[in-house]
Amino acid sequence: MSETLSKDSKLQQEIDQLREILRDHNYRYYVLDDPQVPDAEYDRLFRQLKKIEEENPDLITPDSPTQRVGAQALDEFHQVTHRVPMLSLDNVFNEEELQAFDKRLKDRLDSEDTVEYVCEPKLDGLAVSLIYENGLLVQAATRGDGQTGEDITQNIRTIGSIPLKLIGSGYPSQLEVRGEVFMPLPGFNRMNQKAAENGDKVFANPRNAAAGSLRQLDSKITATRPLDMYCYSIGFVEGGEMPQRHFDILQQLKEWGFKINPEIRLAQGAEQCQQYHDDILAKRDKLPYEIDGIVYKVNDIGLQQRLGFVSRAPRWATAHKFPAQEELTTLLDVEFQVGRTGALTPVARLEPVSVGGVTVSNATLHNMDEVERMGLCIGDTVVIYRAGDVIPKVVRPIPEKRPADAEPIVMPTHCPVCDSAIEKHADEAVARCSGGLYCQAQVKEAIKHFASRRAMDVDGLGDKLVEQFVDEGLIKHVADLFHLTVEQVAGLERMGEKSAKNLIDALEASKATTLQRFIYGLGIREVGEATALNLANFYGSLENVQQASQESLLSVPDVGPVVAEHIHRFFQQSHNLEVIHDLQNSGVHWPEVEVDHEAEKPLEGLTYVLTGTLSQMGRDQAKQYLQQLGAKVSGSVSKKTHCVVAGENAGSKLTKAESLGIDILDEEGFISFLREQQLLD
C-alpha cells in the first residue's frame, strides 16, 4: 500500500513540476515575447505531460497547460476579446502520426472516403486577427492567449501587404481575417547585419523580430521593419456568405486583396499530405521566409463543423512539425576569427548538436558588445539557432544552468593571426586587427586595394589573380608583388608567358607613383583618396607622415580624432613599417611634394561635382586637381553644390544643376581655370 502511495506521489510530483515549467515557458513565449527554450524543447515537455495525463486521466486538472490555450496577455496595449477563440493546433511529428490523425478523422466521421486536405507551410511568425467592417480595416489584434489579445491596429496599418480597404465587391459587412505576420529572411538578415555593425541588439530569429516589431508602442518604429503577412483563415462572418471549402475561402480572400502563401496545395488523403511535406522540406532552405512545419486542414467546411474542437485545438487540423531549428548545447570555448577587413568575430565552439538535421559545432557570436549584452560565459548551456544557409548562431544562455566554474569571455589585446594590436573605438561595435598590410587574414584584400586603379593602378592584376597568388603561396604581403617573376606567373592556371610578361611589366610601371596614391594604397582605415592627398600636401614626405603625432595630424584638413588615431596607430606597427620599407627597396618611388602651408587654396570650402566624359583627362585626375585647390568633390548635386564640371554626355546631374541655378563649367572652361591656377601648361 505504501509503495502505491509513494508511486502516486512521485507521479503527481512529476506532473506538477512539468506543469510549472510549461506555465513559465508559456508566459515567456506568449506574454513577454522572450522564450527561454527552443520550440523543440517545449514540444518535448508538452508531449511528456500529455502522455502522462492520457495514461492517468484522473490526474487531469482544468488548469493544466494541455487543457488551456496560451497565457495571459500583456496590458501595455488595449486588450481585445476575440469573438471566436484563436485556438492553437495539435502536432504530428512523423508519417505514422499523420496516418493516425487521418484515421481518427475517418473514424469520427464514420466514413472510409478519402479526406481532402488543404496543405500550407506553417510560417514561424505571429498570428493576428484583422476585422473589416464594410471592407475597411477597423481593428487588428494579436492572438494573445487565444481568448484575449492586444490591439495593434496602428502597427498593422504600416504593413504594405495588408489592405486597409478590401478591393472588389461581395465581401461581408463584418469579416474577421486571420493571418501570420512574419519577417522575410532577406529583410531580417539586412536588419540584423546593420544592428551588429552599429553595436545594437540583434534579434535571435525572424519570429522574435516580427513579434518585437508588432509590439512597438510607436508605430513609426514598426513602419521601418520589413514585415509581411499571409492570411490563412477567417473567424466570424456577418452580413454575407463565404465559400464552403477552405481552399476556395483563401482564393476569395486573395481576390479581395490579401496575400496567401503561394505554396498552398490540395491533397487527397494522408499519402499526398506526406508527399507535400517532403517536397516543402526539401525546398525549405530556399524559401524567403522561415517555416517550422506544415499545416493540414480538412477542406470541406461542413466536415470541419462535424469534427468540431477539443479543449485547445480543432480536430480537423494539425501541424506536421519539421526538425527543430533551435536546440540546447554547451559552449565549450570561444575563439576569435580575423576577417578580410581585420574585423574580429568571436566564434563559439560547441558541444556538437543536431539542429535542423545538420550537426552544428561552431556558431557566430557577432561581436563582443553582443556577448556582453547576453552575459555569456564559457561553460554555459546555450540556445543555438540555425535556418537554411544562415550561419548558426548563439541566441542566448540559460543562466539557471550555468556551472560554478563558468569563465568570462575576454577580447584578446593582440591579433591571433599576426600579433598586431587590436583597436576598438568606443563608438564602434567591431574590434579590428591593426596589421592590415602584414596580417595574413587580411592579405588578399590588402593586395587588391593596393593594386586598384585609384591606388597603385597595376594593369591586369584582378581579384582572381590575387587570390591565386596568395593561395599558391607566391605572395604573403603586398611587397611580394614586386618579387614575382615571369616564370612564376606563367606557371599559374590560364596564364601564358605573354600574359605573365605583361603583368610583370605593369608591376614595374606601377613603381612610379605619387605619394598620395601610395598612402591611399596602404589601406589605412578611414583614409580615402581625399585624406591621402591632404596628408601628402601637408607633410610632403612619407617619413613626415610616419613620424607625425596625433596632435599634429589633427592639423591636416578633414582629419579628426578618430582618423588621426587610425593613422598614428598604423605607423606605430613595426610589421607595417617593414612592409613599407620592403616596398621602397623594391623600387616604389614618387616625386617630392612641395609643402607650402601658406599657399592660398582658391576653392577652399567649396563643393564641386564632376559629370559626363572629359576628353583631355580622366575624372580621377580632374578630381585630384580640384582637391589640390581645396575643393570637396561630391558625387551628387544638391543645394550645397557650388559648381558642376560638365563633360560630354552629361545627364541628370547637369539637369538638376541647371534647375537649381548652380554654376556650370564645360571642359574648355575647366581647362582654362586649371591653367590660371598654373596646374596645367
Secondary structure, DSSP 4 states (H G I P E B T S, - for coil): -HHHHHHHHHHHHHHHHHHHHHHHHHIIIIISS--SS-HHHHHHHHHHHHHHHHH-GGG--TTSGGGS-S-PPPSSS-EEE-SS------EE-SHHHHHHHHHHHHHHHT--SPPEEEEEEEESSEEEEEEEETTEEEEEEE-TTSSEEEB-HHHHTT-TTS-SB--SS---SEEEEEEEEE--HHHHHHHHHHHHHHTPPPPSSHHHHHHHHHT-SSHHHHHTS--EEEEEEEEEEESS---SBHHHHHHHHHHTT----TT-EEEEHHHHHHHHHHHHHHHGGGSSS-EEEEEEEESBHHHHHHH-B-SSSBTTEEEEEPSPSEEEEEEEEEEEEE-TTSBEEEEEEEEEEEETTEEEEEEE---HHHHHHHT-EET-EEEEE--TTSPPEEEEE-GGG--TT-EE----SB-TTT-PBEE--TT-S--EES-TTT-TTTHHHHHHHHHSTTTT--TT--HHHHHHHHHTTS-SSGGGGGG--HHHHHTSTT--HHHHHHHHHHHHHHTB--HHHHHHHTT-TT--HHHHHHHHHHHSSHHHHHH--HHHHTTSTT--HHHHHHHHHHTT-HHHHHHHHHHHHTT-B-------TT---TTTT-EEEEESB-SSS-HHHHHHHHHHTTPEEESS--TT--EEEE-BT--HHHHHHHHHT-EEEEHHHHHHHHHHTTS--
